[in-house]
Amino acid sequence: MGDLYVDNYQKIHDLNKLNRDIDQSISDTDNLKSKGRLRDLQKEINDLQEDGTELSEYDLDILDKKYKLELAR
């Protein structure tokens, strides 16, 4: 039970950190297309959180990779 709590807490922490990083990147860029794509990714993350979707480490990695890919554009 304790491991499950820690695991869920870590996932919530990772999602919140990713959301903050995306928010900071939106603020830092002047490129409107990039801002739009970052907002779309942020909306995807927020929708998953609101729906209560159980995310695996793989899901979190995919979201992080999407973010890093967008930064590289």
OpenMM code with the backbone's topology and positions (N, CA, C; nanometers):
from openmm import Vec3, app, unit

residues = "MET GLY ASP LEU TYR VAL ASP ASN TYR GLN LYS ILE HIS ASP LEU ASN LYS LEU ASN ARG ASP ILE ASP GLN SER ILE SER ASP THR ASP ASN LEU LYS SER LYS GLY ARG LEU ARG ASP LEU GLN LYS GLU ILE ASN ASP LEU GLN GLU ASP GLY THR GLU LEU SER GLU TYR ASP LEU ASP ILE LEU ASP LYS LYS TYR LYS LEU GLU LEU ALA ARG".split()
positions = [
    Vec3(0.0832, -0.1198, 0.0000),
    Vec3(0.0000, 0.0000, 0.0000),
    Vec3(0.0871, 0.1254, 0.0000),
    Vec3(0.1911, 0.1261, 0.0838),
    Vec3(0.2785, 0.2418, 0.0911),
    Vec3(0.3511, 0.2675, -0.0396),
    Vec3(0.3934, 0.1602, -0.1061),
    Vec3(0.4624, 0.1756, -0.2345),
    Vec3(0.3706, 0.2347, -0.3399),
    Vec3(0.2442, 0.1963, -0.3374),
    Vec3(0.1470, 0.2495, -0.4325),
    Vec3(0.1278, 0.3985, -0.4106),
    Vec3(0.1209, 0.4391, -0.2841),
    Vec3(0.1051, 0.5806, -0.2516),
    Vec3(0.2249, 0.6604, -0.3014),
    Vec3(0.3448, 0.6104, -0.2745),
    Vec3(0.4668, 0.6790, -0.3183),
    Vec3(0.4708, 0.6859, -0.4705),
    Vec3(0.4347, 0.5771, -0.5364),
    Vec3(0.4340, 0.5733, -0.6827),
    Vec3(0.3371, 0.6769, -0.7390),
    Vec3(0.2153, 0.6822, -0.6844),
    Vec3(0.1168, 0.7800, -0.7308),
    Vec3(0.1619, 0.9223, -0.7014),
    Vec3(0.2196, 0.9436, -0.5849),
    Vec3(0.2696, 1.0762, -0.5493),
    Vec3(0.3785, 1.1188, -0.6475),
    Vec3(0.4677, 1.0266, -0.6819),
    Vec3(0.5762, 1.0578, -0.7753),
    Vec3(0.5207, 1.0936, -0.9132),
    Vec3(0.4202, 1.0203, -0.9579),
    Vec3(0.3601, 1.0489, -1.0888),
    Vec3(0.2939, 1.1862, -1.0888),
    Vec3(0.2229, 1.2184, -0.9812),
    Vec3(0.1591, 1.3501, -0.9703),
    Vec3(0.2657, 1.4592, -0.9701),
    Vec3(0.3711, 1.4364, -0.8958),
    Vec3(0.4815, 1.5320, -0.8898),
    Vec3(0.5435, 1.5515, -1.0291),
    Vec3(0.5682, 1.4418, -1.0992),
    Vec3(0.6286, 1.4490, -1.2329),
    Vec3(0.5379, 1.5232, -1.3313),
    Vec3(0.4079, 1.4966, -1.3254),
    Vec3(0.3138, 1.5660, -1.4138),
    Vec3(0.3092, 1.7151, -1.3830),
    Vec3(0.3063, 1.7492, -1.2555),
    Vec3(0.3035, 1.8900, -1.2178),
    Vec3(0.4307, 1.9615, -1.2599),
    Vec3(0.5442, 1.8942, -1.2454),
    Vec3(0.6707, 1.9534, -1.2885),
    Vec3(0.6715, 1.9742, -1.4399),
    Vec3(0.6255, 1.8754, -1.5133),
    Vec3(0.6184, 1.8873, -1.6585),
    Vec3(0.5273, 2.0035, -1.6971),
    Vec3(0.4152, 2.0157, -1.6290),
    Vec3(0.3224, 2.1248, -1.6571),
    Vec3(0.3874, 2.2605, -1.6297),
    Vec3(0.4627, 2.2714, -1.5209),
    Vec3(0.5332, 2.3973, -1.4900),
    Vec3(0.6388, 2.4274, -1.5955),
    Vec3(0.7116, 2.3243, -1.6379),
    Vec3(0.8139, 2.3425, -1.7412),
    Vec3(0.7511, 2.3906, -1.8718),
    Vec3(0.6387, 2.3319, -1.9080),
    Vec3(0.5693, 2.3731, -2.0305),
    Vec3(0.5221, 2.5170, -2.0163),
    Vec3(0.4659, 2.5499, -1.9006),
    Vec3(0.4187, 2.6860, -1.8763),
    Vec3(0.5331, 2.7862, -1.8895),
    Vec3(0.6483, 2.7520, -1.8354),
    Vec3(0.7654, 2.8398, -1.8453),
    Vec3(0.8098, 2.8534, -1.9903),
    Vec3(0.8075, 2.7450, -2.0652),
    Vec3(0.8469, 2.7495, -2.2063),
    Vec3(0.7496, 2.8339, -2.2879),
    Vec3(0.6216, 2.8256, -2.2553),
    Vec3(0.5221, 2.9095, -2.3231),
    Vec3(0.5540, 3.0564, -2.2980),
    Vec3(0.5885, 3.0889, -2.1751),
    Vec3(0.6216, 3.2271, -2.1399),
    Vec3(0.7500, 3.2743, -2.2075),
    Vec3(0.8444, 3.1822, -2.2247),
    Vec3(0.9758, 3.2191, -2.2769),
    Vec3(0.9811, 3.2335, -2.4287),
    Vec3(0.8863, 3.1754, -2.5009),
    Vec3(0.8956, 3.1780, -2.6476),
    Vec3(0.8098, 3.2888, -2.7071),
    Vec3(0.8572, 3.3406, -2.8178),
    Vec3(0.7813, 3.4402, -2.8933),
    Vec3(0.7125, 3.3774, -3.0144),
    Vec3(0.7458, 3.2523, -3.0448),
    Vec3(0.6918, 3.1825, -3.1607),
    Vec3(0.5479, 3.1383, -3.1319),
    Vec3(0.4535, 3.1958, -3.2053),
    Vec3(0.3122, 3.1680, -3.1796),
    Vec3(0.2740, 3.0231, -3.2083),
    Vec3(0.3328, 2.9646, -3.3130),
    Vec3(0.3028, 2.8241, -3.3441),
    Vec3(0.3514, 2.7334, -3.2316),
    Vec3(0.4704, 2.7619, -3.1832),
    Vec3(0.5263, 2.6818, -3.0743),
    Vec3(0.4418, 2.6965, -2.9475),
    Vec3(0.3993, 2.8197, -2.9186),
    Vec3(0.3122, 2.8428, -2.8029),
    Vec3(0.1843, 2.7600, -2.8156),
    Vec3(0.1277, 2.7569, -2.9350),
    Vec3(0.0048, 2.6816, -2.9577),
    Vec3(0.0243, 2.5325, -2.9370),
    Vec3(0.1340, 2.4795, -2.9892),
    Vec3(0.1612, 2.3363, -2.9728),
    Vec3(0.1890, 2.3018, -2.8269),
    Vec3(0.2588, 2.3904, -2.7565),
    Vec3(0.2850, 2.3675, -2.6143),
    Vec3(0.1544, 2.3738, -2.5340),
    Vec3(0.0676, 2.4669, -2.5684),
    Vec3(-0.0631, 2.4740, -2.5006),
    Vec3(-0.1461, 2.3486, -2.5270),
    Vec3(-0.1383, 2.2971, -2.6500),
    Vec3(-0.2096, 2.1724, -2.6819),
    Vec3(-0.1586, 2.0571, -2.5956),
    Vec3(-0.0261, 2.0485, -2.5798),
    Vec3(0.0317, 1.9434, -2.4966),
    Vec3(-0.0106, 1.9632, -2.3510),
    Vec3(-0.0096, 2.0869, -2.3057),
    Vec3(-0.0506, 2.1152, -2.1684),
    Vec3(-0.1973, 2.0777, -2.1473),
    Vec3(-0.2806, 2.1047, -2.2462),
    Vec3(-0.4219, 2.0677, -2.2374),
    Vec3(-0.4368, 1.9156, -2.2315),
    Vec3(-0.3576, 1.8449, -2.3105),
    Vec3(-0.3600, 1.6987, -2.3082),
    Vec3(-0.3275, 1.6466, -2.1677),
    Vec3(-0.2263, 1.7047, -2.1062),
    Vec3(-0.1870, 1.6642, -1.9708),
    Vec3(-0.2974, 1.6965, -1.8710),
    Vec3(-0.3520, 1.8174, -1.8806),
    Vec3(-0.4582, 1.8573, -1.7879),
    Vec3(-0.5822, 1.7705, -1.8037),
    Vec3(-0.6156, 1.7355, -1.9264),
    Vec3(-0.7315, 1.6489, -1.9507),
    Vec3(-0.7102, 1.5109, -1.8877),
    Vec3(-0.5896, 1.4587, -1.8991),
    Vec3(-0.5589, 1.3290, -1.8386),
    Vec3(-0.5721, 1.3358, -1.6863),
    Vec3(-0.5248, 1.4461, -1.6283),
    Vec3(-0.5345, 1.4622, -1.4836),
    Vec3(-0.6803, 1.4758, -1.4395),
    Vec3(-0.7570, 1.5550, -1.5125),
    Vec3(-0.8973, 1.5774, -1.4769),
    Vec3(-0.9801, 1.4504, -1.4906),
    Vec3(-0.9472, 1.3688, -1.5914),
    Vec3(-1.0201, 1.2440, -1.6128),
    Vec3(-0.9845, 1.1385, -1.5087),
    Vec3(-0.8754, 1.1618, -1.4365),
    Vec3(-0.8304, 1.0633, -1.3388),
    Vec3(-0.7653, 0.9422, -1.4030),
    Vec3(-0.7160, 0.9594, -1.5234),
    Vec3(-0.6515, 0.8506, -1.5963),
    Vec3(-0.5269, 0.8048, -1.5220),
    Vec3(-0.5173, 0.6740, -1.5013),
    Vec3(-0.3977, 0.6164, -1.4389),
    Vec3(-0.2861, 0.6135, -1.5432),
    Vec3(-0.1795, 0.6823, -1.5146),
    Vec3(-0.0686, 0.6891, -1.6079),
    Vec3(0.0452, 0.5992, -1.5616),
    Vec3(0.1054, 0.5328, -1.6572),
    Vec3(0.2223, 0.4504, -1.6275),
    Vec3(0.3481, 0.5358, -1.6466),
    Vec3(0.4605, 0.4809, -1.6074),
    Vec3(0.5883, 0.5490, -1.6312),
    Vec3(0.6089, 0.5708, -1.7812),
    Vec3(0.5653, 0.4746, -1.8596),
    Vec3(0.5749, 0.4856, -2.0055),
    Vec3(0.4957, 0.6072, -2.0548),
    Vec3(0.3740, 0.6251, -2.0038),
    Vec3(0.2910, 0.7398, -2.0425),
    Vec3(0.3597, 0.8717, -2.0074),
    Vec3(0.4172, 0.8773, -1.8883),
    Vec3(0.4878, 0.9985, -1.8459),
    Vec3(0.6087, 1.0251, -1.9344),
    Vec3(0.6796, 0.9192, -1.9703),
    Vec3(0.7954, 0.9339, -2.0593),
    Vec3(0.7530, 0.9868, -2.1964),
    Vec3(0.6419, 0.9368, -2.2480),
    Vec3(0.5916, 0.9820, -2.3784),
    Vec3(0.5578, 1.1315, -2.3727),
    Vec3(0.4885, 1.1735, -2.2678),
    Vec3(0.4538, 1.3155, -2.2532),
    Vec3(0.5799, 1.4012, -2.2427),
    Vec3(0.6784, 1.3541, -2.1686),
    Vec3(0.8036, 1.4278, -2.1556),
    Vec3(0.8764, 1.4356, -2.2898),
    Vec3(0.8753, 1.3280, -2.3644),
    Vec3(0.9413, 1.3270, -2.4965),
    Vec3(0.8696, 1.4213, -2.5934),
    Vec3(0.7370, 1.4248, -2.5861),
    Vec3(0.6616, 1.5188, -2.6706),
    Vec3(0.7039, 1.6624, -2.6397),
    Vec3(0.7189, 1.6910, -2.5107),
    Vec3(0.7613, 1.8250, -2.4686),
    Vec3(0.9005, 1.8555, -2.5209),
    Vec3(0.9933, 1.7635, -2.5026),
    Vec3(1.1310, 1.7865, -2.5481),
    Vec3(1.1391, 1.7986, -2.6998),
    Vec3(1.0571, 1.7223, -2.7692),
    Vec3(1.0520, 1.7322, -2.9146),
    Vec3(1.0035, 1.8709, -2.9564),
    Vec3(0.9037, 1.9206, -2.8878),
    Vec3(0.8524, 2.0545, -2.9189),
    Vec3(0.9583, 2.1610, -2.8920),
    Vec3(1.0342, 2.1459, -2.7855),
    Vec3(1.1408, 2.2425, -2.7565),
    Vec3(1.2470, 2.2425, -2.8653),
    Vec3(1.2706, 2.1258, -2.9246),
    Vec3(1.3747, 2.1140, -3.0266),
    Vec3(1.3331, 2.1738, -3.1604),
    Vec3(1.2031, 2.1957, -3.1796),
    Vec3(1.1570, 2.2503, -3.3080),
    Vec3(1.2042, 2.3915, -3.3305),
] * unit.nanometer
topology = app.Topology()
chain = topology.addChain("A")
for resn in residues:
    res = topology.addResidue(resn, chain)
    for name in ("N", "CA", "C"):
        topology.addAtom(name, app.Element.getBySymbol(name[0]), res)
